[in-house]
Amino acid sequence: MKRFDILDSLVKQGNGYLCTSQALKHGVSKPTMAHYVRKRNMERVAHGVYLAEDAWPDTLYQLHLSNSRIIFSHETALMLHGLTEREPHTAYVTVCAGYNATHLRKKGIQVYQDNPNTYQVGIANVKTFFGNTVLAYDMERTICDIIRSKKTMDIQVFRYAMREYMMSAHKNLPQLARYARLFHIEPTVRLYTEVLL
């Protein structure tokens, strides 16, 4: 297969996106990749991430591609799970404690840090509105996160999310209980579930 054919295939698989790292894994050199990007009029949207000129930009997916250690959380995870009426004004992400997230904060991204023991709890593959797969916390982890961050949240967003989760056919209350124990918020979670069920 010719190099440009390989790259065309990667762009198709990536829903219009192409990463330098993917090209290198498929044996395409950086100069060939640069030539391809110029020939195809692709736009550089992040370091090592390019978008085809006829593709829809997906800011969450771009963020995911250029920052492999972030997990979408809190209000962004609520949006991805359909548990909010409002699109958050910025992206909310969680990183492992010790990760230098200065570059994310400079872009106005809300960054939470979690300890290594719980950082990976509840990670799920979730589709953005454009059909791209990103890493986000599952609904139960997200509910625990917003309960822990309730004081800094808009109360209307919080109430709507709790109500929608409790009405959801996809809720997993045993999982929620496990997470609540892990995060030491079991009494609070039990109180909300008893009131809303």
Secondary structure as UniProt FT lines:
FT   HELIX           3..13
FT   TURN            14..16
FT   STRAND          17..19
FT   HELIX           20..25
FT   TURN            26..27
FT   HELIX           30..39
FT   TURN            40..41
FT   STRAND          43..46
FT   TURN            47..48
FT   STRAND          49..51
FT   TURN            53..54
FT   HELIX           59..66
FT   TURN            68..69
FT   STRAND          71..72
FT   HELIX           74..80
FT   TURN            81..82
FT   STRAND          92..96
FT   TURN            97..98
FT   HELIX           102..106
FT   TURN            107..108
FT   STRAND          110..114
FT   TURN            116..122
FT   STRAND          123..127
FT   TURN            129..130
FT   STRAND          133..137
FT   HELIX           139..148
FT   HELIX           150..152
FT   HELIX           155..167
FT   TURN            169..170
FT   HELIX           173..182
FT   TURN            183..184
FT   HELIX           186..196
//
